[in-house]
Every structure is written in structure tokens, then in C-alpha cells.
Amino acid sequence: MHLITPDKFHDECAVFGIYGHKEAANLTYLGLYALQHRGQEGSGIVSSDGEHFHQEKGMGLVADIYTKSVLKRLPGPRAIGHNRYSTAGGNNLKNVQPLTVNFAFGNLALAHNGNLINAQMLRNELEAYGAIFQSSTDSEVMIHLMAHSRGDTLLSRIIDALSQVRGSFSVVLLTDDAVIACRDPHGFRPLCLGRLKDSWLVASETCAFDLIGAEAVREIEPGELVVLNQDGVKSYMPFTKTEPAKCVFEYIYFARPDSKIFGDKAVYLTRKALGRQLAKEAPVKADIVIPVPDSGVPAALGFAEGSGIPFENGLIRNHYIGRTFIEPEQAIRHFGVKIKLNAVSEVLEGKRVVVVDDSIVRGTTSRKIVKMLRHAGAREVHMRISSPPIVSPCFYGIDTPTKKELIGSSHTIQEIRKYITADSLAYLSLEGMLNASPGIPGHYCNACFTEKYPIPFTKAEEMQLGLF
Ligand code: AMP
């Protein structure tokens, strides 16, 4: 995670951990491979053989970083790993996690998914006491807090440190004799517990377990801390209980559709339900429904099912390039849309087309897509979005631009329709989205759609985060 400053992107990330397997690093590598969608900037694995920690990190994709010889340098029956999301700055190896230290309680490595809103304030305080930071990530604050804590066991120090940070964290720690995983009391980011015969695992999403033949046991609860060691799994609830605020955007866009996050069914089914609900709320006369691949596919299938309009693939995606957001420069991002998607004119020619996407962020993708569809012969283009307008940035770990760059924060739906040059545009309602998502509607964070942030900001944080 990168420290938040106004006009900077925030990171998404993937975490993974395994205790008690002779091929711990190999399985961590595969877990990270399955979680590649959560971060493509860099990746790291730290393993422990009981005496020493071994660490390998690199920039780029999992498949390129971990060769056979690299994995050979990661011995031991326990390991943790991390994929880091691209940011607008600070793309360097020092920020690639897991972060490792050696302090009074032995070795410690930390991998973090989430974003801490009071990181800068804590860092200032720690630096005033002489702490020397190695990276510019907010995650390092947690390590320093653990080192500075007066707790007399490592566990009490970890709990003490995690009680002082505010924001979102799904963290996985490696100690000399355990893997420890913890989710913040709101449970913003997902974290799952798995099992492979006698070994215990944790991962951001269950798709990591599927790849290595492990069983998804359950969600790690908001506010829960689990210790995986030779005695198995021990669970603690060390924080003051609060209302869950699980990130609904994981369902909309971020998680892999085959994952079961937040203890529920596959994300795919929720995305389809969002599409069905959208068809109910915003019907339109059309000949075909097409998705913006890949993230819009389940919602478009749901829309087709709900509306009775045939589903077609009118846009084909080149799978060998990353997501639009990976490129930090505006100019490259525009280019990215064009090389990412191509229209199939035989499908589109003369047709009234409903095109379904999961979200509009800046509006640049939608605008290009509408133009591309018309160019390929579509007679009418009706844009349908399977989430409400994004009006405010995320401070809990989803990569969103600043408020002024979010088209939904400053434009009406009609203005956005005009900008993207569609014949019609409709978004899913907030109520429709929450009702189509599993579980209790009130247990989701929807700040990006409502500007209602579950953790109140202090005045200093508001200034720091550019909320004035
Ligand atoms: P934009 O051109 O900025 O409106 O981008 C919209 C596209 O970005 C949609 O197709 C979404 O699937 C995708 N998207 C939405 N949120 C994110 C995110 N946090 N990171 C990367 N891509 C995203």
C-alpha cells in the first residue's frame, strides 16, 4: 500500500500465507498467480525454515518473477506472499511486500491489503521518536508500531499495533513459528481461511485455494485474528466490535468472479444478479446485449436473462495486456482502451445494442467503446452500468482517482450520456445494488457511491486526504 496523499492513487493488493507444507513457497507462488488481478506492479514471497527467513521480490508479474531457481531459494514449510498494485508513483522494489524486519521478538514479515487513513500521522509521530522508514508504504507503519509496542509477547504487540491503525487492513504476518492473519474490524477487504490436508492457508480470495487443490474453509471474520501454528488454528477477536463495512466494489469489479469472498457464493452469481436487477430498473428496446469484457460479462448475461434480449460478444478483448488502470499516464491509458478491445462488426451491424459495463470511473473507456461500436455499424448504443455512479474516492484500498477526475462526481447522468455519446445511459440504483448483493445490505461499505465513509475522518486526516 502506498501512503495516501492528495492526487495519488491508492493500491489494491493480494495477500497469501501457508503454514505447514514442504512446498510452502511453491504453493504461495501459485496462490499469487491466481491472485494476479489484485496487483501487477510487483510481488514478493518470504519463507521460513524455522531458523531463517528467505525473501524474493521483483517488479512485474508473478509468472516472470518466480522462476524455478528463485523458488529454490525459498525453503521452509511456511511462507507468505504479496502482489502489489500499480500506483501513480513510488513504483520501486522497496515498496514491494512482504516487508521484513528482525527485532526483539525475532523475525517478522508483513503483507498488507488495504489502506490506512492515519498512516501519515502515525509515521510523523514515529519518525519524531527516531524511527527510520525503509519504504513509502503505509504498511510499514504497522511494523514500527509492533517494534515500539510495550507488549510482552509478539501477539500482544501485533494486537497493540493493529489497534492503533485506522482504515482497512487484511494482513498476513510471518513470525519464526507461525503465520498470523488479521482483518480490520470493518472487514473492508476480503480474507479467507483454507486447508490443504494438514496445512492451513490464508488468501485474499478463494480462487487461490482452488488452483492448489485446497479447501476454502471460511471467511476470516471482520476484526478476527487467526494464528496458524503447530497447534492448528487459533482465533481471537481482539478489537472493539463494530458494524461490518465490506467493500461492495469487490462484488462489482475487483474480485475474480470464480472467488467466494465475504463467506458467500461465487462473485459471478452476484454480478449476474446485478445485471438482472439492472434490466428490471432500466429496460430498453434493443436487438442484442453485449458486455464490456471481461468485468462486464456476468452482469451482461444477467441483463440478457432479465430482459430476454439475446446475448452476444460484440467486443473482443486481447487478454495479453493488463487492465486499463495499470498505466499511470493518461495518454497511455487512452491507447490502452484501443489495444484492449476490438469490435466485431458482423455482430453489431445495423443493431440496437445494449452494452453493459460494471462501472464508469472517468468515462473515457465508455466514450471510446460507444464510438467503437458505432464505427462497427451499431445503429443505437444503450449503455447500462451495473453499479451506481462513482462519486467519491475510496480511502480503503480500491484504486480510484481523485474526486474531480470521477465523472460521476461533477456530471449528471444526462451529461455523462452526452459525453460518452450514447443514445441512452442508465446506472443501477444503490438500493438495487445492495439488495442484489448477498448478506445484509447495511454491512457493505458503499462510500464510493454515497460519500458516506464508515470511519469518520479527523480534521487532520481530511486535510491530509485532500477532502477540504
Ligand atoms: P473509465 O474509463 O475511467 O471510466 O474506466 C472504466 C472502466 O474501468 C470500467 O470498464 C471498469 O471495469 C474499470 N474499472 C473500474 N474500477 C476500476 C479500478 N479500481 N481499477 C481498474 N479498473 C477499474
Boltz pocket constraint, residues with backbone or C-beta under 6 A from the ligand:
constraints:
  - pocket:
      binder: B
      contacts: [[A, 253], [A, 292], [A, 295], [A, 323], [A, 324], [A, 325], [A, 357], [A, 358], [A, 359], [A, 360], [A, 361], [A, 362], [A, 363], [A, 364], [A, 365], [A, 366], [A, 398], [A, 399], [A, 400]]
      max_distance: 6.0
